[in-house]
């Protein structure tokens, strides 16, 4: 933070403030490994994720000149990703901030708070879309909620998909309509909801959970057309976590798994009361689709997602380059070709982001919109590229991934053997072992496997997005090139 800034001028939270918020909120119901946890800081496998998010909050202060900007309402400094972009420069500055945040985790945490910061800034900037068909109250609520997120610098999770037990039926038909999240009643205080949603990534480390559209609905599904946000400790909320992939005991042995398991959870709503002032959409199946298609959400969230993906690709490139240098295989043409493949992915991602900003424009809502044409191309390719980097790194590292003694071995009587027989091209055995343990944690550990699955599906699957790219493509120029040769 700049020396001239005082805490009274800054709304953006520090890591200590974030952790204090978690420490004071002991009414959650988080289930992990058969145990009910009311606070993530009390659980050995969850605490490292909370500390990683705290590190992200500290990063925004360490790079305040890039990551923070004045709140348009009161001038206090807030995270830049909370702001509604009003110019091309705003988009460029936002990307610079998101890149710094992603770098704090090497791109390994896909759901740090800036993801939903960008989402709700977009929703608020297009509030008139939410106000259609008499939903002015819901639109006002989402504007107020976005300001709350911004001013308190909340960490939020979201769950936008309903669990599916039988793919031959629609989401709302599962178990007679009881699995999918739906409204079951209403009182003077708010609406009552029941059912489940997935996947609430970052759930144990969030202040609030948001629900908004993830798929289209049909007439008769009005009870499922919901959007709202509530605190994580709301009565009736339960979070069922997957296995933890955290290895908190040694950052030598598990440099990524010891820090960056952001956790994924299915959230159960057991007759949960959502206050009226937290409801954004209730019963409008048309609006349920429009708030995604007409709000500009697609371009803005891809701007965030592929900035994070760029950083992760660069991390993969750095790992491959370092391994090739450490073992001397960099001299081989086929290794250089594999490194070149990773660099190509990295540079094409950066170029698409630059192009999206260069061709950006002021949309109908008064929000500056990143041109989504190059981002749509990335949306189809990124689920293939990031898993491909895992394969390329395996081929570059080869058997060296298996020659990785542990920290305990280095601290034992066989250290001399390790220093002699595990040397790198430069002679440093510890550097080599640390590097290959880091790379294996990236591609081959529990966390690495989860990361690969996440990258394949977190913005929907590759074939669906590639199909969408074709369906939304402007074919005018392509057709004209063909038509000119179709006539004598």
C-alpha positions in Angstrom: 0.0 0.0 0.0 1.3 3.5 -0.8 2.7 5.2 2.2 0.3 8.1 1.9 -2.7 5.8 2.3 -4.2 5.2 5.7 -6.5 2.4 6.8 -9.5 4.9 6.9 -9.0 5.5 3.2 -8.9 1.8 2.3 -12.0 -0.6 2.1 -10.0 -3.5 0.6 -9.4 -6.1 3.2 -6.0 -7.4 4.3 -5.3 -11.1 4.9 -5.5 -10.6 8.6 -8.9 -9.0 8.3 -10.2 -11.8 6.1 -9.0 -14.5 8.6 -10.5 -12.6 11.4 -13.9 -12.6 9.6 -13.6 -16.4 9.3 -12.6 -16.7 12.9 -15.7 -14.8 14.1 -18.1 -16.8 11.9 -18.5 -20.2 13.7 -22.0 -21.1 12.6 -21.2 -22.9 9.4 -22.0 -26.5 8.6 -19.1 -27.9 6.5 -18.9 -31.6 6.2 -15.5 -33.2 5.3 -14.5 -36.8 5.8 -17.6 -37.5 7.9 -16.8 -34.6 10.3 -18.8 -31.4 10.7 -16.6 -28.4 10.8 -18.0 -25.0 11.9 -14.9 -23.0 11.0 -12.2 -23.8 8.4 -9.4 -22.4 10.6 -10.1 -25.2 13.1 -9.4 -28.0 10.6 -5.9 -29.0 9.6 -6.9 -29.8 5.9 -8.9 -26.6 5.4 -6.7 -24.1 7.2 -4.1 -23.9 4.4 -6.7 -22.9 1.8 -7.9 -20.1 4.1 -4.4 -18.9 4.5 -3.9 -19.0 0.7 -6.9 -16.7 0.3 -5.6 -14.5 3.0 -2.4 -14.3 1.0 -4.4 -13.1 -2.0 -5.9 -10.3 0.1 -2.5 -9.2 1.2 -1.3 -9.3 -2.4 -3.7 -6.6 -3.4 -2.1 -4.3 -0.8 1.4 -5.1 -1.8 0.5 -4.1 -5.4 -2.0 -1.4 -4.4 -1.0 0.9 -7.3 -2.3 -1.8 -9.7 -4.9 -3.7 -7.7 -6.7 -1.0 -5.9 -8.7 2.0 -7.2 -11.1 4.6 -5.7 -14.6 3.6 -4.9 -16.8 5.9 -7.1 -19.2 6.4 -4.2 -16.8 7.5 -1.4 -13.3 7.5 -2.8 -12.1 4.7 -0.5 -9.7 2.3 -2.2 -11.3 -1.0 -3.2 -10.2 -4.0 -5.3 -10.3 -2.9 -8.9 -12.2 -6.1 -9.9 -15.2 -4.7 -8.0 -15.5 -1.7 -10.3 -17.8 -1.5 -13.3 -15.5 -0.8 -16.3 -16.3 2.4 -18.1 -13.4 2.6 -20.6 -10.9 0.5 -22.5 -8.3 1.6 -19.9 -10.4 0.2 -17.1 -10.4 -3.2 -18.8 -6.6 -3.1 -19.2 -6.1 -2.0 -15.6 -8.5 -4.7 -14.4 -6.5 -7.4 -16.3 -3.2 -6.2 -14.8 -4.8 -6.5 -11.4 -6.2 -10.0 -12.1 -2.8 -11.1 -13.4 -1.1 -10.1 -10.2 -3.7 -11.9 -8.1 -3.5 -15.1 -10.2 0.3 -15.0 -10.0 0.0 -15.3 -6.2 -1.2 -18.9 -6.6 0.4 -19.7 -9.9 -3.1 -19.8 -11.4 -3.8 -22.8 -9.3 -6.8 -21.3 -7.5 -9.5 -20.7 -10.1 -12.1 -19.2 -7.8 -10.3 -16.5 -5.8 -12.6 -13.6 -5.1 -12.0 -11.7 -8.3 -14.1 -14.2 -10.3 -17.3 -13.2 -8.6 -16.2 -9.6 -8.1 -16.2 -9.3 -11.9 -19.5 -11.3 -12.2 -21.5 -9.0 -9.9 -19.9 -5.8 -11.2 -21.2 -7.0 -14.6 -24.7 -7.9 -13.2 -25.0 -4.5 -11.5 -23.8 -2.6 -14.5 -26.6 -4.2 -16.5 -29.3 -4.0 -13.8 -32.0 -3.0 -16.3 -31.8 -6.6 -17.6 -32.7 -7.9 -14.2 -35.5 -5.3 -13.9 -37.5 -6.7 -16.9 -41.1 -7.9 -16.4 -41.6 -6.1 -13.2 -38.5 -7.2 -11.3 -37.4 -3.8 -10.3 -37.0 -4.9 -6.7 -34.7 -7.7 -7.7 -32.6 -5.3 -9.8 -32.3 -2.9 -6.9 -31.2 -5.8 -4.7 -28.4 -6.9 -7.0 -27.1 -3.3 -7.3 -27.1 -3.0 -3.5 -25.5 -6.4 -3.0 -22.7 -5.6 -5.5 -22.0 -2.5 -3.4 -21.9 -4.6 -0.3 -19.4 -7.0 -1.9 -17.3 -4.1 -3.0 -17.3 -2.1 0.2 -16.7 -5.1 2.5 -14.4 -6.8 0.0 -16.3 -10.1 0.5 -15.0 -13.5 -0.5 -17.9 -15.3 -2.2 -18.6 -18.6 -3.7 -21.3 -19.6 -6.2 -23.2 -22.7 -7.2 -25.0 -22.5 -10.5 -25.6 -26.1 -11.5 -28.2 -28.5 -10.2 -27.0 -32.1 -9.4 -28.1 -34.6 -12.0 -28.8 -38.3 -11.2 -30.2 -39.3 -14.6 -29.0 -37.5 -17.8 -32.0 -38.8 -19.7 -34.2 -36.3 -17.7 -33.9 -32.6 -17.3 -32.4 -31.1 -14.1 -35.8 -30.1 -12.8 -37.2 -33.7 -13.2 -34.6 -35.4 -11.0 -36.3 -37.3 -8.2 -39.6 -35.8 -8.9 -38.1 -32.3 -8.9 -36.8 -32.5 -5.4 -33.0 -32.6 -6.1 -32.7 -29.3 -7.9 -32.8 -26.1 -5.9 -36.4 -24.7 -5.9 -38.7 -22.4 -4.0 -41.1 -24.2 -1.6 -42.7 -21.2 0.2 -42.7 -17.6 1.2 -43.1 -15.6 4.3 -43.2 -11.9 5.3 -39.4 -12.2 5.7 -38.4 -13.8 2.4 -38.6 -17.0 0.3 -38.0 -20.5 1.4 -35.8 -22.7 -0.8 -34.9 -26.4 -0.8 -32.7 -28.7 -2.8 -29.0 -28.8 -3.9 -26.5 -27.0 -6.1 -23.0 -27.7 -7.2 -20.1 -27.0 -7.2 -19.4 -24.4 -4.6 -15.6 -24.0 -5.1 -14.0 -22.0 -2.3 -17.0 -22.6 -0.1 -15.1 -23.1 3.2 -13.2 -19.9 2.6 -16.1 -17.7 1.6 -18.2 -15.1 3.4 -21.3 -15.6 1.3 -22.7 -17.9 -1.4 -24.5 -16.7 -4.5 -27.0 -18.5 -6.7 -27.6 -17.4 -10.3 -28.6 -19.0 -13.6 -26.5 -21.8 -15.1 -28.9 -23.4 -17.6 -32.1 -22.6 -19.4 -35.5 -23.5 -17.9 -38.8 -24.4 -19.6 -42.4 -23.3 -18.8 -43.5 -25.0 -15.6 -40.1 -24.6 -14.0 -40.8 -21.3 -12.4 -40.0 -22.5 -8.9 -36.5 -23.2 -10.1 -35.9 -19.8 -11.6 -34.0 -18.3 -8.6 -31.1 -16.0 -8.0 -30.0 -14.7 -4.6 -27.0 -14.4 -2.2 -26.8 -15.3 1.5 -24.2 -15.6 4.2 -22.4 -19.0 4.6 -23.7 -19.4 8.1 -27.4 -19.1 7.1 -29.4 -21.7 9.0 -30.3 -24.8 6.9 -27.2 -24.5 4.7 -24.9 -27.6 4.6 -21.8 -28.0 2.5 -20.6 -31.5 1.6 -16.9 -31.4 0.6 -15.0 -33.8 -1.7 -11.9 -35.5 -0.3 -9.3 -33.0 0.7 -6.2 -32.8 -1.5 -4.3 -30.7 1.0 -0.9 -31.9 2.2 -0.2 -29.3 4.9 2.8 -30.8 6.6 5.6 -30.0 4.2 6.0 -27.3 1.5 9.2 -29.0 0.4 7.3 -32.3 -0.4 4.1 -30.7 -1.6 4.7 -27.0 -2.5 1.3 -26.6 -4.1 -0.9 -29.1 -2.3 0.3 -27.7 1.0 -1.2 -24.3 0.0 -3.7 -24.2 -2.7 -6.6 -26.7 -2.3 -9.5 -24.4 -2.8 -12.0 -27.2 -2.1 -15.2 -28.0 -3.9 -18.5 -28.7 -2.3 -22.1 -29.6 -3.0 -24.4 -27.3 -1.1 -27.7 -28.5 0.5 -30.5 -26.0 1.2 -32.7 -27.5 3.9 -35.7 -25.1 3.9 -33.4 -22.0 3.9 -34.9 -18.6 4.4 -33.6 -16.0 1.8 -34.5 -12.5 2.9 -36.5 -10.5 0.4 -33.7 -7.9 0.0 -31.3 -10.7 -1.0 -33.5 -12.1 -3.8 -32.5 -11.1 -7.3 -34.8 -13.3 -9.4 -37.8 -15.3 -8.4 -39.9 -17.3 -10.9 -39.1 -15.6 -14.2 -37.9 -18.4 -16.5 -37.3 -15.9 -19.3 -35.2 -13.6 -17.2 -33.3 -16.7 -15.9 -31.8 -16.9 -19.4 -31.6 -13.2 -20.2 -29.5 -12.2 -17.2 -26.7 -14.4 -18.7 -27.2 -13.8 -22.4 -28.0 -10.0 -22.2 -26.0 -8.7 -19.3 -22.6 -9.0 -20.9 -21.6 -11.6 -18.4 -20.0 -13.9 -21.0 -17.3 -11.5 -22.2 -16.4 -10.2 -18.7 -16.1 -13.6 -17.0 -14.0 -14.9 -19.9 -11.8 -11.8 -19.5 -11.2 -12.9 -15.9 -11.0 -16.6 -16.6 -8.4 -16.4 -19.4 -6.2 -13.9 -17.5 -5.9 -16.6 -14.8 -5.4 -19.3 -17.5 -2.6 -17.2 -19.1 -0.8 -17.1 -15.7 -1.2 -20.8 -15.3 0.0 -21.5 -18.8 3.0 -19.3 -18.1 3.6 -21.3 -14.9 3.6 -24.5 -16.9 6.0 -23.0 -19.4 8.3 -22.0 -16.6 8.2 -25.5 -15.1 9.0 -27.1 -18.4 11.8 -24.7 -19.2 13.3 -25.1 -15.7 13.2 -29.0 -15.9 14.8 -29.0 -19.3 17.6 -26.7 -18.2 18.1 -28.6 -14.9 18.6 -32.0 -16.6 20.3 -30.7 -19.8 17.6 -32.2 -22.1 16.9 -28.7 -23.4 19.5 -29.3 -26.1 17.2 -31.9 -27.8 15.0 -30.7 -30.7 12.0 -32.7 -29.5 12.1 -31.1 -26.1 12.4 -27.6 -27.6 9.3 -28.5 -29.7 7.3 -29.4 -26.6 8.4 -26.2 -24.8 7.4 -24.3 -28.0 3.9 -25.8 -27.9 3.4 -24.6 -24.3 4.7 -21.1 -25.2 2.4 -21.0 -28.3 -0.6 -21.6 -26.0 0.6 -18.9 -23.6 1.2 -16.3 -26.3 -2.1 -17.0 -28.1 -3.9 -16.6 -24.8 -2.2 -13.3 -24.1 -2.8 -12.1 -27.7 -6.5 -13.0 -27.4 -6.8 -10.9 -24.2 -5.1 -8.0 -25.8 -7.3 -8.3 -28.9 -10.4 -8.4 -26.7 -9.4 -5.2 -25.1 -8.3 -3.5 -28.3 -11.7 -4.1 -29.9 -13.7 -3.4 -26.8 -16.6 -1.0 -26.9 -19.3 0.7 -24.8 -22.3 -1.6 -24.6 -26.0 -0.7 -24.4 -25.8 -0.7 -20.6 -23.0 1.9 -20.4 -20.4 -0.8 -19.5 -17.1 -1.1 -21.4 -17.3 -4.6 -23.0 -14.3 -6.8 -24.0 -14.9 -8.0 -27.5 -15.7 -11.7 -26.9 -14.8 -13.0 -30.4 -11.2 -14.0 -29.5 -12.3 -15.1 -26.0 -15.0 -17.4 -27.5 -12.2 -19.1 -29.5 -10.2 -19.6 -26.3 -13.3 -20.9 -24.5 -13.3 -23.9 -26.8 -9.5 -24.5 -26.8 -8.5 -23.8 -23.2 -10.1 -27.0 -21.9 -7.8 -28.9 -24.3 -4.7 -26.7 -23.8 -4.3 -26.9 -20.1 -4.6 -30.7 -19.8 -2.2 -30.9 -22.8 0.4 -29.0 -20.8 0.3 -31.8 -18.2 1.1 -34.3 -20.9 3.9 -32.2 -22.3 5.4 -31.7 -18.9 5.3 -35.5 -18.3 7.3 -36.0 -21.6 9.8 -33.3 -20.7 10.4 -34.6 -17.2 10.3 -38.3 -17.9 11.7 -40.6 -15.2 13.1 -37.7 -13.2 9.6 -37.4 -11.6 10.2 -40.6 -9.9 13.7 -39.6 -8.6 12.4 -37.3 -5.8 13.4 -38.2 -2.3 11.4 -36.4 0.5 12.4 -33.6 2.9 12.8 -36.3 5.6 15.4 -38.1 3.4 17.4 -34.8 3.1 17.3 -34.5 6.8 18.5 -38.1 7.4 21.8 -40.0 7.3 21.5 -40.6 3.5 21.7 -36.9 2.6 25.2 -37.5 1.3 23.9 -40.1 -1.1 21.2 -37.8 -2.3 23.6 -34.9 -2.9 25.9 -37.2 -4.9 23.4 -39.3 -6.9 20.5 -36.8 -7.5 22.5 -34.0 -8.9 21.2 -31.7 -11.6 23.2 -30.6 -14.7 24.5 -27.8 -12.4 25.3 -30.1 -9.5 22.6 -29.0 -7.1 20.6 -32.0 -5.9 18.2 -30.2 -3.6 17.3 -27.7 -6.4 16.6 -30.6 -8.8 14.5 -32.5 -6.3 12.5 -29.5 -5.2 11.8 -28.6 -8.9 10.6 -32.0 -9.8 8.4 -32.3 -6.7 6.9 -29.0 -7.6 6.2 -30.1 -11.2 4.7 -33.4 -10.0 2.5 -31.5 -7.6 1.3 -29.5 -10.6 0.5 -32.5 -12.9 0.5 -35.7 -10.9 -0.6 -35.3 -7.3 -4.2 -35.4 -6.1 -4.4 -31.6 -6.5 -2.8 -31.8 -9.9 -5.5 -34.4 -11.0 -8.3 -32.2 -9.7 -6.8 -29.2 -11.4 -6.8 -31.0 -14.8 -10.4 -32.0 -14.4 -11.3 -28.5 -13.3 -9.7 -27.0 -16.4 -11.6 -29.4 -18.7 -15.1 -28.4 -17.4 -15.2 -25.2 -15.3 -16.4 -23.1 -18.2 -18.4 -26.0 -19.7 -16.9 -28.7 -21.8 -14.8 -28.1 -24.9 -17.1 -29.6 -27.5 -20.1 -27.5 -26.4 -18.1 -24.3 -26.3 -16.5 -25.0 -29.7 -20.0 -25.6 -31.1 -21.2 -22.4 -29.5 -18.2 -20.6 -31.1 -19.4 -21.7 -34.5 -23.1 -20.9 -33.8 -22.2 -17.4 -32.8 -19.5 -16.7 -35.4 -19.9 -13.9 -37.9 -19.8 -15.7 -41.2 -20.3 -12.7 -43.4 -16.7 -12.3 -44.7 -16.2 -16.1 -45.0 -19.4 -16.3 -47.1 -18.4 -13.4 -49.3 -15.1 -15.1 -50.1 -16.9 -18.2 -51.3 -19.7 -16.4 -53.1 -17.3 -14.4 -55.3 -16.3 -17.6 -57.1 -19.9 -19.0 -57.3 -20.9 -17.0 -60.4 -19.7 -16.7 -64.0 
